[in-house]
Amino acid sequence: MSENGIAIAMVFIGLFLIGGVVSLARQGLKVGAFICALGAALAITAGVLWW
């Protein structure tokens, strides 16, 4: 897989985790939403820096 492919995959994972943040926030699970938000921020940052 090329470097751009890995970067795109990391951004996709980050967007997937943002969906998890929305879902967990609606359910009132603030700790889980925070953990997903942290993971999403890390994944998107990794994807952008990898590009």
C-alpha positions as a LaTeX table, in Angstrom:
\begin{tabular}{lrrr}
\hline
Residue & $x$ (\AA) & $y$ (\AA) & $z$ (\AA) \\
\hline
Met1 & 0.00 & 0.00 & 0.00 \\
Ser2 & 1.34 & 3.42 & $-0.89$ \\
Glu3 & 1.92 & 6.14 & 1.64 \\
Asn4 & $-1.12$ & 8.06 & 0.40 \\
Gly5 & $-3.26$ & 4.95 & 0.85 \\
Ile6 & $-2.21$ & 4.64 & 4.47 \\
Ala7 & $-2.93$ & 8.34 & 5.05 \\
Ile8 & $-6.39$ & 7.98 & 3.51 \\
Ala9 & $-7.04$ & 4.92 & 5.70 \\
Met10 & $-6.05$ & 6.85 & 8.84 \\
Val11 & $-8.36$ & 9.74 & 7.96 \\
Phe12 & $-11.19$ & 7.25 & 7.26 \\
Ile13 & $-10.63$ & 5.62 & 10.67 \\
Gly14 & $-10.73$ & 9.07 & 12.27 \\
Leu15 & $-14.04$ & 9.88 & 10.58 \\
Phe16 & $-15.42$ & 6.51 & 11.67 \\
Leu17 & $-14.46$ & 7.32 & 15.26 \\
Ile18 & $-16.17$ & 10.72 & 15.00 \\
Gly19 & $-19.37$ & 8.80 & 14.25 \\
Gly20 & $-18.72$ & 6.83 & 17.42 \\
Val21 & $-18.37$ & 10.07 & 19.37 \\
Val22 & $-21.77$ & 11.25 & 18.16 \\
Ser23 & $-23.37$ & 7.89 & 18.95 \\
Leu24 & $-21.88$ & 7.63 & 22.43 \\
Ala25 & $-22.71$ & 11.27 & 23.23 \\
Arg26 & $-26.37$ & 10.66 & 22.34 \\
Gln27 & $-26.41$ & 7.68 & 24.69 \\
Gly28 & $-24.96$ & 9.78 & 27.50 \\
Leu29 & $-21.67$ & 7.88 & 27.71 \\
Lys30 & $-19.34$ & 10.83 & 28.11 \\
Val31 & $-16.21$ & 8.84 & 29.00 \\
Gly32 & $-16.56$ & 6.62 & 25.93 \\
Ala33 & $-17.22$ & 9.66 & 23.74 \\
Phe34 & $-14.09$ & 11.34 & 25.09 \\
Ile35 & $-11.96$ & 8.26 & 24.38 \\
Cys36 & $-13.34$ & 8.01 & 20.84 \\
Ala37 & $-12.74$ & 11.74 & 20.30 \\
Leu38 & $-9.15$ & 11.34 & 21.43 \\
Gly39 & $-8.66$ & 8.40 & 19.07 \\
Ala40 & $-10.29$ & 10.31 & 16.21 \\
Ala41 & $-8.04$ & 13.30 & 16.75 \\
Leu42 & $-4.96$ & 11.08 & 16.80 \\
Ala43 & $-5.99$ & 9.16 & 13.69 \\
Ile44 & $-6.81$ & 12.27 & 11.66 \\
Thr45 & $-3.60$ & 13.96 & 12.79 \\
Ala46 & $-1.59$ & 10.87 & 11.79 \\
Gly47 & $-3.28$ & 10.79 & 8.40 \\
Val48 & $-2.60$ & 14.46 & 7.73 \\
Leu49 & 1.03 & 14.25 & 8.85 \\
Trp50 & 1.57 & 11.02 & 6.90 \\
Trp51 & 0.36 & 12.68 & 3.70 \\
\hline
\end{tabular}
